[in-house]
Amino acid sequence: MPPEPFFAGPGIDRADALRNRPEAVAALLASPDARALAWDGGVPALDSMGALRWGEVRGDETLFLGLDNGAPRFATLPESVAGPEARSLLAQLDRDDAPLFAAALSLSSWHLRHGFCSVCGAASAMVRGGWARRCPSCDAEHYPRVDPVVIMLATFEDRLLLGRQPQYPPGRYSALAGFVEPGETIEAAVARELGEEAGIAVTDVHYLASQPWPFPSSLMIGCTATATGDALTIDHDELDDARWFSRDEVIAALAGDANAAFLPPPRFAIARTLLDHWIGDA
Ligand SMILES: [Zn+2]
C-alpha cells in the first residue's frame, strides 16, 4: 500500500483555468451555490466534527479556492493568520478537509506578508482569483511561495534514526528534516541534513510521499535513506538528541504502549506516515 499522508486529499477541483477570467470568477461568486470559508480569530473555523465551516458569500471574497462537486468555494483574506492556533486545530481537523485548510491558510498568509513588489517595492494587487499578485508599477507577477522541506528516515541494519527538537513535548522523537536549498536536489538535501544534524553518511535516498505543512508554506518531502554507519555526531544547535531505535521499539511507540521508548509524532505529521510505512502498517 502506498503511504497516505494526512493532507492527501481528496481536496477539490482548483479550476485554475477559471482563475484567469475575472468575469467567470465573478459569475461563480454570484451563483447560489457559492460559499465562503468562515474564519475564526485568524484560523479557518471548524464545526464540531472537525470539518471546515462555510457561510453565505458577501460578494467581496477575493480568494477563489475552487469547485467542490461544482459548487464554488471562496474565502475573504483575513486581517491576520494565527499560525500556532491553526496548528493546534490539526488534531481535530477532518482529514478530507485538510488540503483546503492548508490552501486557505498558506495562501492567506502569503498575501498578508507579500503586499509589496519584491522587484520595485510598489504595493502589488491580487490577481488570478487570489493565486498571484501583480505589480502595477513594474508589471512583475508574484506567485505564492511553496518551501520544500526534506524529512527522512535513515536506517542502519533494521534500526531507525529519530531525533528530538528542543520544542517537542517530553519523550517525542521524530524524523529529521530540513529546508532544501537553492541549487540542491532532494537527494542531496537529505544527505546534507543527515550529515549536518547527525553526522552520518547515507546512500540510496528514495522519495516516499509528500504533504503540505501550511505554517506558513512548507511542502514536506518524505524520503528514506540507508546509513553507511551508526556512529552519530549530533548537532546540538538543531537537536536535543538523536538515537537509533529498533523495529520493536518503533512498533511499541506507534501502538501507544505506555512503556515505549519514545512518544511518536501525531497522525497529521508526515513523519508519522513514514513511521507507519516503515513498520508495514501503511
Ligand atoms: Zn514592481
Residues whose N, C-alpha, C, O or C-beta is under 5 A from the ligand:
A	BS01	ZN	C117 V119 C120 G121 A122 C135 S137 C138 D139 A140
